[in-house]
Amino acid sequence: MNFRYQDVMSPRQRELKSLLDLSEQVLSFAELGDWGSAVKLQRHRRASMEEFFAQGCSAGESEQVASVIKYILDIDQQVSDVLYGYRNKLVQESGLASRNIRQLDNYISNSL
């Protein structure tokens, strides 16, 4: 018999795990710099979260849901950190490119 943990999870627990998995996938795409895929998956995750939270949580599942939400928020913070890291890198590269263009323009104007 092939036993899997998901076989004993309730449908709500599977949905919650799916939200967590989507969050981790968004982070993976962000770390790869694949922002197009990250945004697409983020939109899907948002819709899935809205659907999940359209139903109220039972008292028995509220602690688990709160724990997963906290973990998802931690993952979202990691995605933000990666995003700002990439943004800062692009700003620096853009500044360097602008300086190089000015230097080339200066050379051209002085060489003709």
Disulfide bonds with the S-S distance in Angstrom:
none
